[in-house]
Structures are given as C-alpha cells and as structure tokens.
Amino acid sequence: MTARGLIIAAPRSGAGKTTVTLALLAALKRRGLAVQSAKAGPDYIDPAFHAAATGRASVNLDSWAMPPELISALATAATGDADLFIVEGVMGLFDGLAGPPGRRGATVDLAGQLSLPVLLVLDVGGQSQSAAAVVRGFATHDAAVQIAGVILNKVGSERHHALVADALKQIGMPVVGAMPREAAIALPERHLGLVQAGEHQDLAARFSDLAGLAERCLDLDGIIAMAAAMGPGRPGRIAALPPPGQRIALARDAAFTFVYPHVVDGWRQAGADIVPFSPLADEAPPHDCDACWLPGGYPELHAGRLAAAGRFRTGLARFAATRPVHGECGGYMVLGEHIEDADGQRHVMAGLLGHATSFLKRKLHLGYRGARLVSDGPLGPAGAMLRGHEFHYASLVASGDDAPFADLCDGTCAALGPSGGRRGLVSGTFFHAIASHCST
C-alpha cells in the first residue's frame, strides 16, 4: 500500500514547525496510527524528538546532499508499513540554495519529488487579516505545489483567531487548527538547537501535553483527510556512504549522538555490524572491530569526563595503531590535542591528530559542504566526492601539521580549501557526511 502523507512547512524559520509537528505526531500516535516522520535537511536533533513521539526512527531527506534516487529509496523503505507519513520542513518552504530545481535543499523540492501536499504553519503574532496575503502568495508562487491548508500559530485570542480565519476563508484556504500563545509548550534550547530528546526526564509527559494540545486545537480528522498518496517510490536500499569497515565500533553516549540513521542503516544493509561503545563510561573501542567511528555531539559539555577517561584514550590509541579511526565534528575535536571549554579550561584529548579546538569564543560555522577526499580512507578512495554540512560553534586554535583530510567547497561550489586532518590510520574533520556524490 502506498503511504499517504503531507509536509509541514512555514513561511520562515521560527514559525513553530517543530512544536506543531511534535504535537501532531503525538496526537496521531495516541489515536493508534502508525506514523512515520521525516525531517527535511541536515538535522540530528529534531528527528530524535520525532522518534520519541512516534516510536519509529525518523529519516532525514535532503535534496541538496542526497541524489533523488536515495531520497526515493529512503522514503519508500520508511513508509512501507505506515498509516501516515509526516515530513517536517526546514526554514521557509521555498528557502534553499541557488541551483537547479529540485536540488536546492529546499522543503519545496521534497513536496515536488514525493508528490505530497503542504500544510502551512503560520505565525500570526502581530498580524491578522494580512496573514491572508502571505498565504495567497505562498499558494500561488509555484503552481506545482499544493498548499492544502493552514495551521495558525501564536493566536492571541478568540477574536484574533476569527479575524485571521475569516480572511483566509475569503481566499478559499482551509484553516485546520489554531495554536495559542503558550510558552509552557516550548522546549528548552542550547547552542546547537533543542536540548536533545534523550536528556529530558519528563519527555513522556511533554508529549502527553502536546498530544492534548493538538486534540484541543487541531482538526485532526481534517489533517488526516488532507494527506495524499506519495508518488511511486524506488524499491530496495541504497547505501548513502560506504561502510568504513566490516565491524564498526561506534561511539554512542551523551557526548557522541550526531550520527544519521540512514548512514548507519546503509552500513548494515551493506553487511557491516555496528558495535556501540561509550567513551564517557571509559570504554575503549572493542578489540574485535576493524574500524572506529567517533560521531559528532557535545564533547565540549563533557570535556572533563573525556579527559579523565584513561582507558578510552589508551584503548583508542592502541586501536588506531592498526585500524582506521575517523571523527566527525565533535569526534574530530576529541581526536585532537585538547578542547578548551566555555570557561577557558583546557582538557587533554586523544592527541591522535595535532589540532586543538576551543569553545571559549563561540563562532557559528554553518552550511552545506562538498568534499573531495585527498587520500584513501574510511569514507572512500582518494578523489571520492561527498556531500554534507558543517554546524558547530567550536573553532580551531591550533591547526597542527597533519595532512588534510579533504578539499571542501560550499553549497555553491565555491572552494573553501583543505580541511580536517589525517595521520596514519586516523582521520577527522568538522564536515558531517550525508551521502556520496557523483560529480558527473
């Protein structure tokens, strides 16, 4: 059976897409529906909340970093036994890079490729009838996109709701919900986004509250009726990245959480075994593995514990003497000489690469990245092309003298120069890989 679905989008970032999406997912799950979620664009944090709300792993879909056939395969595989497919968009509906249609990293690209209608979340704080002009513009901007309805967010009063809803009725746009201005439903944030789902002790209660809010404020039957059959998909699996080994030691704990499920699932589909271990618990990579992967996360928040994890650091060095070790972003920071935390204290790290990083003076590094590998390594042979992104506040305070890992460009293909480091069998970079990319 082809899954029915829709895309939750908005005119801009900060309009309330994530809160509305989580409330909707929680309410549909409470109804007993099998709800599959997805997140547009590069994002580790929101999909973890999706998974907690639905009880099913969420999937990232990125039209810039992923080839269309990978998006199709991931969506098809994820929705095989689902009743509904809910995709949370990124930024504004039409926001993305300048580039060919369908490959700009914009939410609208997914609406087109998957043939799904859009449910627009509209922050109406500070406006009333003017909201209809905004919606009219979004509804007519691209004839290939269907805006099926609107959810009003941050509604101040019944009168406010009536004014906006009446204006939208006059342009023939259905309103299927109105969320009040309730600070209590907001989730706490930190420097890379929401505080991670696994760190909330009261997450079940929060989802119960969100489900109740959706039941009171959204027309759930109307939203379900808006969902449309997803376009024909691609059967089978496609590995986004080659597995770095046959048996992969994967760091997994509160310091190392940023690994894309589609990457790990692709490794498994290619026949690799994944063996988790915890550096924060002072565990070394298991000796029976043939590769080690240190993903991104929040090592700067746990730098003291990582510095004190002697068995982890000694075992990692022993592992790296004979087998490949790769670190992404936070993992790359841990492979360096030291991390300087927000208080300016230096914490000794693995020292397997010569760089050092600091979180004292935070600077945002954000954007899509293309990478050409400089030499053979765990992500592929020399010359292999990858697509991914950077998203971190840490900065290099010492670059070391290691050979570079890859030559980077930004999302417009403007060269950024060499990046990361490699020494022996150890490699690392701030770059998060999403998928292999063919340059032709």
QUISUL-V202573 format. One record per backbone hydrogen bond with DSSP energy under -0.5 kcal/mol. NH is the residue of the N-H (numbers start at 1). CO is the residue of the C=O. If there is no record, write none. Layout:
# QUISUL-V202573
nh=NH co=CO
nh=NH co=CO
This chain:
# QUISUL-V202573
nh=4 co=83
nh=5 co=228
nh=6 co=85
nh=7 co=117
nh=8 co=87
nh=9 co=7
nh=9 co=119
nh=11 co=121
nh=15 co=12
nh=20 co=16
nh=21 co=17
nh=22 co=18
nh=23 co=19
nh=24 co=20
nh=25 co=21
nh=26 co=22
nh=27 co=23
nh=28 co=24
nh=29 co=25
nh=30 co=26
nh=31 co=27
nh=32 co=29
nh=33 co=28
nh=35 co=33
nh=36 co=34
nh=36 co=84
nh=38 co=86
nh=39 co=59
nh=40 co=88
nh=41 co=61
nh=43 co=41
nh=48 co=44
nh=48 co=45
nh=49 co=45
nh=49 co=46
nh=50 co=46
nh=51 co=47
nh=52 co=48
nh=53 co=49
nh=54 co=50
nh=55 co=51
nh=59 co=37
nh=61 co=39
nh=66 co=62
nh=70 co=67
nh=71 co=67
nh=72 co=68
nh=73 co=69
nh=74 co=70
nh=75 co=71
nh=76 co=72
nh=77 co=73
nh=78 co=74
nh=79 co=75
nh=80 co=77
nh=82 co=79
nh=83 co=34
nh=84 co=34
nh=85 co=4
nh=86 co=36
nh=87 co=6
nh=87 co=85
nh=88 co=38
nh=88 co=86
nh=89 co=8
nh=89 co=87
nh=93 co=10
nh=95 co=92
nh=97 co=104
nh=103 co=100
nh=107 co=90
nh=107 co=92
nh=108 co=93
nh=109 co=106
nh=110 co=106
nh=110 co=107
nh=111 co=107
nh=112 co=108
nh=113 co=109
nh=114 co=110
nh=115 co=111
nh=116 co=111
nh=117 co=5
nh=118 co=146
nh=119 co=7
nh=120 co=118
nh=120 co=149
nh=121 co=9
nh=122 co=120
nh=122 co=151
nh=123 co=121
nh=124 co=122
nh=124 co=153
nh=127 co=124
nh=131 co=128
nh=132 co=129
nh=133 co=129
nh=133 co=130
nh=134 co=130
nh=135 co=131
nh=136 co=132
nh=137 co=133
nh=138 co=134
nh=139 co=135
nh=140 co=136
nh=141 co=137
nh=142 co=138
nh=145 co=142
nh=147 co=145
nh=148 co=118
nh=148 co=146
nh=149 co=118
nh=150 co=174
nh=151 co=120
nh=152 co=177
nh=153 co=122
nh=154 co=179
nh=155 co=179
nh=161 co=157
nh=162 co=158
nh=163 co=159
nh=164 co=160
nh=165 co=161
nh=166 co=162
nh=167 co=163
nh=168 co=164
nh=169 co=165
nh=170 co=166
nh=171 co=167
nh=171 co=168
nh=172 co=169
nh=173 co=168
nh=174 co=172
nh=176 co=150
nh=176 co=174
nh=178 co=217
nh=179 co=152
nh=181 co=155
nh=182 co=180
nh=183 co=181
nh=185 co=182
nh=186 co=183
nh=190 co=193
nh=193 co=190
nh=195 co=188
nh=199 co=196
nh=200 co=197
nh=201 co=199
nh=203 co=200
nh=206 co=202
nh=207 co=203
nh=208 co=204
nh=209 co=205
nh=210 co=206
nh=211 co=207
nh=212 co=208
nh=213 co=209
nh=214 co=210
nh=215 co=211
nh=216 co=212
nh=217 co=213
nh=218 co=214
nh=219 co=176
nh=220 co=218
nh=223 co=219
nh=224 co=220
nh=225 co=221
nh=226 co=222
nh=227 co=223
nh=227 co=224
nh=228 co=5
nh=230 co=3
nh=231 co=114
nh=235 co=233
nh=248 co=273
nh=249 co=247
nh=249 co=291
nh=250 co=248
nh=250 co=275
nh=251 co=249
nh=251 co=293
nh=252 co=277
nh=253 co=256
nh=256 co=253
nh=257 co=296
nh=258 co=296
nh=259 co=257
nh=263 co=260
nh=264 co=260
nh=265 co=261
nh=266 co=262
nh=267 co=263
nh=268 co=264
nh=269 co=265
nh=270 co=266
nh=271 co=268
nh=272 co=267
nh=273 co=246
nh=275 co=248
nh=275 co=273
nh=276 co=274
nh=277 co=250
nh=279 co=277
nh=281 co=278
nh=282 co=279
nh=283 co=278
nh=289 co=286
nh=290 co=247
nh=291 co=247
nh=292 co=324
nh=293 co=249
nh=294 co=326
nh=295 co=293
nh=296 co=258
nh=298 co=255
nh=301 co=298
nh=302 co=298
nh=302 co=299
nh=306 co=302
nh=307 co=303
nh=308 co=304
nh=309 co=305
nh=309 co=306
nh=310 co=308
nh=313 co=309
nh=314 co=310
nh=315 co=311
nh=316 co=312
nh=317 co=313
nh=318 co=314
nh=319 co=315
nh=320 co=316
nh=321 co=317
nh=321 co=318
nh=322 co=319
nh=323 co=319
nh=324 co=290
nh=325 co=425
nh=326 co=292
nh=327 co=427
nh=328 co=294
nh=329 co=429
nh=331 co=328
nh=333 co=329
nh=334 co=330
nh=335 co=331
nh=336 co=332
nh=336 co=333
nh=337 co=355
nh=339 co=347
nh=340 co=357
nh=341 co=339
nh=341 co=345
nh=344 co=341
nh=347 co=339
nh=349 co=337
nh=350 co=334
nh=351 co=336
nh=352 co=335
nh=353 co=335
nh=356 co=398
nh=357 co=338
nh=358 co=395
nh=359 co=340
nh=362 co=360
nh=363 co=393
nh=365 co=392
nh=366 co=364
nh=367 co=390
nh=369 co=388
nh=370 co=409
nh=371 co=386
nh=372 co=407
nh=373 co=371
nh=373 co=384
nh=374 co=405
nh=375 co=405
nh=377 co=380
nh=380 co=377
nh=383 co=373
nh=384 co=381
nh=386 co=371
nh=387 co=435
nh=388 co=369
nh=389 co=432
nh=390 co=367
nh=392 co=365
nh=395 co=358
nh=397 co=356
nh=398 co=356
nh=403 co=422
nh=405 co=419
nh=406 co=419
nh=407 co=372
nh=408 co=406
nh=408 co=417
nh=409 co=370
nh=410 co=414
nh=411 co=368
nh=413 co=410
nh=416 co=408
nh=417 co=408
nh=419 co=406
nh=421 co=428
nh=422 co=403
nh=423 co=426
nh=426 co=423
nh=427 co=325
nh=428 co=421
nh=429 co=327
nh=432 co=389
nh=433 co=431
nh=434 co=387
nh=435 co=387
nh=436 co=240
nh=437 co=385
